[in-house]
C-alpha cells in the first residue's frame, strides 16, 4: 500500500499554495486482470526533468502551451523559476514510474492572471499538459481525477480555476467533461503570454463524488 502524502503547507493568512516537502499522491485504479497501476504526483526536478518536459512542450500537440521554441536549457530555466516562487508549483504525473503529464498551479491573488476575472478566497489556478506516452493510454481520466483531487486537498482550496486558450478545443472539451462551470471569455495579456482565455471554475464541493486519492 502506498504511504500518504505529507500534509500540505499553507501560508500564514490561510491562502492555499504549494505543499512543502515531497508531494507523493498515489492512486490505485483497478485494471483488467487484476493488475494494479499506480498514478503518482511528484514535484518537477528542473534539472533532471528538463529533457522530458522539453520533449512534451515542443510537440505540435502542445502548441497552446506556448513553449514550442524553447530549447532544453530554456525549459530548465523556466521550471527553476517556477520552483523558486511561493505562488507557483509544477508537478509530474507518473504512471508505473513513467512520467505521463505535467500539473502546474498558481495563486491567482499573486499571479497576473488573477487580474482578469473576479477572484474568490481559496481560488487555485491549474494548468494541465498530458503526454502522448503509451503509459498514459487508457489512464487519462484517472490521471486528471488524481490531479484535481490533489489540488483540491490543499488547505484552504475552495475552487479550481482554469483558463485554457479558447481555440484549444481539446481543453475546452475536457473542461466540460469534468463538470467545470464556464466563466468569462477574456483577452488575457500578461508579461509572458497573450491569448483569448476561456475561464472555467470547479468548486471543490463538486469533487465530493470523485474517485478517492490515497
Secondary structure as UniProt FT lines:
FT   TURN            12..13
FT   STRAND          25..29
FT   HELIX           32..34
FT   STRAND          37..43
FT   HELIX           46..57
FT   HELIX           60..65
FT   TURN            68..69
FT   HELIX           72..84
FT   TURN            86..87
FT   STRAND          88..95
FT   TURN            96..97
FT   STRAND          98..106
FT   TURN            108..110
FT   HELIX           112..116
FT   TURN            121..122
FT   STRAND          123..130
FT   HELIX           134..136
FT   TURN            137..138
FT   HELIX           140..152
FT   TURN            155..156
FT   STRAND          159..165
FT   TURN            166..167
FT   HELIX           169..177
FT   TURN            178..179
FT   STRAND          181..189
FT   STRAND          194..203
FT   HELIX           204..207
FT   TURN            208..209
//
